[in-house]
Amino acid sequence: MPHQDPQERIHNFYEVALGYTKENAITEAKRCLMCKKPACIQGCPVEINIPGFIGKVAEGNFRGAYDVIKETNALPAICGRVCPQESQCEKFCVLGKKFEPVAIGRMERFVSDMSLAEDDFKPTGEYSVTRPEKVAIVGSGPSGLTCAGDLVKMGYGVTIFEAFHIMGGVLVYGIPEFRLPNKIVYAEISYLETLGVELKRNMVIGKALTLYDLFKGGYSAAFLGTGAGLPTFLRIPGENANGIFSANEFLTRNNLMGGFMFPKYDTPIYCGKRVAVFGGGNTAMDSVRSSKRLGAERAMILYRRSEAELPARAEEYENAKEEGVEFHFLVSPLKFDANDEGWVKSVTLQKMELGEPDDSGRRRPVPVAGSEFDIEIDTAIVAIGTRPNPLLIRATPELQTTRWGTVVVNEATMATTMEGVFAGGDIVTGGATVISAMGAGKIAARSINEYIEGK
C-alpha cells in the first residue's frame, strides 16, 4: 500500500497509509486461493465471510463485497485501519506459509472507503424496530457500537449513552488522525444511526443516570462498553512535575479536542523538544509519533523489555522508526528530576535484563545493579496501561470486579453478576485491541437476545 513520505508526514496529521486503488484491490484479491475450508475466518473475532467478500472484490463487485462484510461487521472502515490482521485473519492465510498472506485488512479498508465515498453504497434502511424490548448500550467505543449494530438488526430498540460530547469512545480520543481519521468513525456511527440506533451524548451513567434508572425507564437489558479510561502511572519520585502526562490526557487533548490545530481549536497542548514515552504498545507509538508531529526534535520510546517483546503492531513500529523515533530497550525509569520552576528536566533510568517468563508469557525484566544513567527530557508521556473508570462500578454494587478493577463476566456470554447486564471490551479485559472489543460486543448481542427471549 502506498504511504506518505516519512519526511512529509511528520509535519502533518493526515493518514500515513493512502489506501488501495481499484486495480490494487482486484490484483490482491486474485491472489486468494479460495480455500474450501478457509482458516482465515477462524482468526476473525467478528466472523467476516472473508473469501466471500474477497471473491466479490476480484470480480470488481465492490458493493457486493461491502454487503458481505456488513453482514457481520458494523465498523469495517475502522477495522481495515487498526485491526492487527497479522495476528488475526492473515495469520491463518494458507499463502502466508510460503509467501505474503493475502492483504485482507487492506481490501476491507478499500471496500469500506468506497462505501463511504459513493452514494449508492449508503445503507438501504432494511432494518427496523420490530420488538417491544429496548436495550441500553453504555459507551460508544468499538464494543458498544458493535453490540448496538447487531441488536438493531435483530429488531430491538437500541440507545447508546455516551459520557463525552462526541460519539466514538477510544476510537476518537485514543487513536490519532494519521492512523484513524475521526471522519471515518463518524461515518460508521452515522450508518448505525440510519439503521435506527438512538444516540445520547453527555450522559455519564453512574452519575447522570444509574443502571437502575435505565431499567426503571423501560430497558430490558444493558451492555457496558465504557472501556478503560483511567490511566496507570509509574509511581516513582518526581512524577508530579510539570510536563509529565498520561497518554490518555496527551492523546485526548490532541485527537478529540483538536490540540494539534491550536489556535484554530482552543485546546493548547504542551509538547517539548525532548520527549520520552514510557511503554511499548500501540498507545505508546501513537503518543511518540504524535509528539514528532507536534515539533519534538528528539522523540524516544523507553521500554523495559527487548524489541522481541514489543506489544505494538509491527506496522506501527516500522512507521515510527521511519519517522525518526528513537527506541531504547531494556531500560526502566527510577525517578524524574525537575528544574527550579517545577518542570521536568531529566529522567534517571536503570538498565534491565530478561529473566524468566511472567504471567503474560514474556520474559520478566530484571534490574542490572549499578547501571543507572540520566537522559535530559522536557516532556514525559506515560503509556503503560489503563484501568476502567470506577464511577459506574461504584454506583452499581451488584457488579463483581477483579482486583484490577475490571468487571467479571461469563466469557461465554459476557453476562456480568448483575441480572440483565452484560459487558465487554476494555472494561472487562483492561486495555486491549479494538477488534477484541468488537468480538465481545458480538457475543454480548447474541447473549442479550437469548436473555430477553428467555424471559
N, C-alpha and C positions, 0 to 999 in steps of 0.2 A: 504494500500500500504506500502511495506517495505521502511524504511528510513535509512540513515546513522545515526550512533550513535551520539548524540549531542556532546559528548566529543571528538569525532574524527573530525566531520565536522567543528568545529570552528577553525580548523587548516588547512583547505583546501577550495578551491573554486569549488569542484566537486558538482554535483547535490545532493540535500538533498533527494528528493523523487527518489526512484530507479526504479519505474515502475512495471507494472504487468507482470507476466509470462503468457503463453498461457492458462494455467489451471486457473489462477486467472481470466483472462478476460472472458473465457467461463462460469465459475461459476457465475460471476457477471452478465453477460448478461442474463442468465437464470432466474434471479430474476425479469426481466422486465415483466409487466403484459400485454404488447402489447394492450394497451387501444384502443378502436375503435375511440375515439376522443382524441388523445394524447395531453394533456395540455402542456407537456414539450416543444413542438415545439414553442408555443407562447412565451416562455421565451428565445428563441434563436435569437439574433439580426441578425445572418447570415442564419437563416431559414434552418438549417440542418434537414433532414428527420431522426430524432433520432430513432424512432422504426425501421425504415428500416435498419440502419446500425447496431443497436444492434442485430436485428434478424440474420444478417449475421455473427456477432461475435459468437452468440450462436451456430450456425452451424459449426463454425470453418473456415468459409469462410472469411478470413481476407482481401483478395484482393477485394472481393465484398463489404465488409464494407468500405474499403478505397475509392472505386469508388463512393459509395453513399455519403460519406462525401464531397468528392472533387467536387461534382456537384454544391455545393453552398458555400463551404468554401475553400478559397485559402491557408489558413495557419493553418491547423488542429494541427500540432505538437506544434505550438505556443499556440493556444487556449487551448489545453489539459493541458498546464502547467500554464498559467497565467490568464485564464478567470475565473471570480468569479462565478462558476457554482452554488454555494449555493444560490445566489441571482438572478440567471437566470433560466436555464432549470431545474435544480434539485429542485428549489423552488416549481415548479408546479408538480413534480412527485407524483402520487397518493400514492405510497408506503410510501412516506415521511410523510403522515398524521399520521401513527402509528409506522413506523419503519424508518430505514435509507433509504433515497432515493437511487435509482439506481445511481451508480457512473459513470455518463455519461462522465464527463471530463476525468476520468482516462482511460476509454475504448477508448475515442477518441485519447488520447496520445498513448496508446498501439498500436492501429491500424496504426497511423501515423509513429511511430518509426519503426514498421515492414516495412512500405513502404520505409523508408529511408535506411533501412539496407539490403533489398533484391533487387537484380537486376530486378526481374520480376515485381516489383511494380513501376518501373520508368514510367514516362508519355509516352504515345504512340505517341504523336505528332499529335493527330487527329484534332487539331485546326490549322487554317492557316488564313493569312490576305486575306480577300475576298472583302473588301470595299476600296474605294479610300481615304476615310477620315482618318486623323490621330488625335490622342488625346494626349495632353501633361499632364503628371502627375508630379506635383511639390512636391517632398518629398517622401521618400521611407519607411515611417513608416507604421503602420497597415492599416490606411485608404487608403493611396496611393497604397499599394500593393494589397489590396482587389479590389479597383476600377480598377486597371490595369488588374488583373486576370479576372474580369468579362467582361471587354471591349474586351480583346483579344479573348475571347471565342465567342464574337459577330461578330468577323471578322475585327475589327478595327486595324490599325497600332497604337501601343502604345509605347510611350517613357517616361521613368521615369527620371527626373532630380533630382539629389541628391547633396546637398551642401557639404557633407563630402566625404572623400576618400573611405568610406565603406558604402555599402547599409544597410538599416535596420532601420534607424531613432532611435526612443526611444527604440526599441526592442534590439539594440546593445549598445547604450550609457547609457540607463537608467535602465536596468534590469541586475542584477549580474548573473554571470555564474552559481552560485549554484541554481538559480531559472530558468534561461533560457539560456542554453549554446549558444554561438554565432554560433557554427557549425550547430545548428538546424535552426537558422534564415537563414544562408547562403544556407542551403539545400532547404528551402522553396522558396527562391528567385531564386535559380538555376532552380527550377521547372518552375517558371514563364518565365524565360529566354528561357527554352526549348520550351515553348508554343509560343514564338515569341516576348515577351516583350523586347524592347531595353533599355539598362541601360546606363545612362550617369552620371559619378561621377564628383566631384569637380565643380559643376555647381550651383553657387549661383544666383538663379532667383531673379531679383531685382537689381542685380549688374553686373554679367557677361552678362546676358540677362534679358530683361524685358518681361512681358506678351505680350506687343505689338510686340516685336521681334518674339515671338513664333507664334503669329497669322500671322504675315507677312511671316514667314517661312513655312507656309502651314498647320498649325494645325487648325482644325475646332472647337476645344473646349479645355478647360483646367480644370484640377481639382487641387485644392490647399489642400495639406495634409501635411503642413510644421510643424504642431504640435505647442507646446507651450514651447519653449526652453529658455525663458527669466525668470530668477529666481526672486522670490519675497523675499524681506528681511524684517527683524524685525523692522528696523528703530528706533533703541534705541541707547543710548550713548555707545561708545566703540566698535561698531560693525566693525570698520575698523582695529581692532587689528589683528596681525598675528595669524594664527591657526584657523581662522573663515572662513568657506567655505559655499557656496551654495551647496545644494545636487547635483545640475547639474554638477558643476565642480568636486566635490568629486567622483561622480559615473562615469562621463565620463572619467576621468583620470584612474579610476580603471577598468572599464568594457571594454571600447573601445580601450584604449591606453595601456592596459596591466600593469597598475601601480602595481597590486598585484604580478607581476612576475619580478619586478625590482631586479637585473640589467639585466636580460635576455632581457627585454624590457626597453628602455631608457626613461622611464617616471616615475620618482620618485613621490611618493605621501606621504605627511606627515600625520601621524596619531599618536596621543599621547596615553598616558596610561589611561587618564580620559576623555572620550568622551561624550559630551551632544548633543543629536539630538532633535531639536525642530520641532514638528509636530506629527501627529498620523496616517498618511496614509501609503499606500504601499511603497512610496518613502522613508519615514522616516524609515520603517522597513528594506528596502534594505540598507540604509545608516548605520544604527546601527549594523546590522548583518555583514556587510562588515567590519566595524571597529573592531568587535571581531576577525575576521579572519586576520586582519592586526596587531593584537597584543594588542588591548585595554584590559586593566585589569578591567576597570570599564566602561561599555557601557550603557548609560542611554537614555531613551525616556522621554522628558519633554513635557507634553500635557496639554493644558489649560482646557480641558473638562474632563469628567469622563470616566471610562472604557466602559460604556454603549454606549457612543457616538463615540468611536474609529472607524474611517472610514476604517482602514486596513482590509484586509481579515482575517477571523478567523484563517485560517491555518497559515498565516504569523505571526500573534500574538502568536499563540501557539508555533510555531517553535522558535521565538525569546525568549520566556520565557524558553524553554528547553535549549537554548544556553547560558543562564545566563544574558540576558539583564534585566536591572532594569527599572521599569516603575514608573514614578512619575506623578500622575494625579492631575488635578486642580491646576496647577501652571503656571504662566506666567512670562517671563523674563522682567526685568526693565532696566538692564544695564550690560555691561561687564567691568571688570577691567583687566588691563594689567600690566606686570612687567616692570622693567626699560629698558629691551630690546625690548619692544613693543609686547610681546607675551601674549595672553590671559591667565589669571591665575584663574579667578573666574567669576561667573555669579550671579547677585542678582535676586532672584525670589520673586514673591508675590503669596500668596495662593488665590484661586478663589472659588466661589460657583456658583451653577447653578441657573439662573433666568428664565425668560420667553423664549419660543422658538423664534428663529430668522427666517430669510427667508429660511434657509435650513431645518427648522423643528426641529432642535436640540436646546436644551436649551442654552441660551446665558450665557457665563461665566461672572461673576461679581466679581470685586476685593474685597477682605476682608481687611478692613482697619487695619494697624498696623501689618500685617502678613509677612513682608519682612524677607528673610533669604538668606544666601550665600551658594553656592556649589563650591568647588575647581574643576577646569577643566583645561585641556591644549589643547583641541580641541573642537570646536563647529561646528555643521552642521545644516544649516537652510533648513528645508523641509516643508515649509508652503504653497507651491503652485507656479504656474508658469503662465506666460502670453505669447502670441505669440510674436515672434521677429518682430519688426515693419519694418524691412528693405524692404521686398516685398510690404507691405501695403503702405508705404510712397511713393514707386515708382509707385503706381497704385491708383491715387486719386478717380477713379470710384468705388472703393471698400468701401462700407459703413462699419463702425466699431462701436462697443459699447463703453461705457466709460471705459471698462476693456481692450480694445484693441483687442477684438475678432471680427471676421468677421461676419457680418449679413448675414443670409441666409433664404430662404424659407424652413422651416423644412420639408415640404412635398417633396421637390425636391432637396434640398441642393444647389439651384441656388443662386448666390450672386447678388449684384446690378449691376454687370458688365456683359453685354451680352456675353454668351458663356463660362462664368467662374463659376465653381461650387466649393464648399469647404466642408470639413468635418473633423471630429476628433477634436483634441485639439485646432486647430486654430479657431474653432467655439465655443467649449464648455469650453475652458480652460482645465486644467489638469483633465483627466477622465480615463476611463478604455480602455484597448486595444480592447476589444470586442465591446464597443460602437462606437469606431472609425471605426472598420471594418463594423459595421452596416451602418454607414454613407457613407462609401465607396460604399457599395452595392446600396444604394438608389441613390447615385450620378451617378453610372454607368448606371442604368436604365434611369435616367433623361437625361443624356448626349445622350444616344441612341435616346430617344424621341425628344430631341432638334435637333439633326443632321438630323433625318428622317423628322422632321417638316420643316426643311429648304429645 
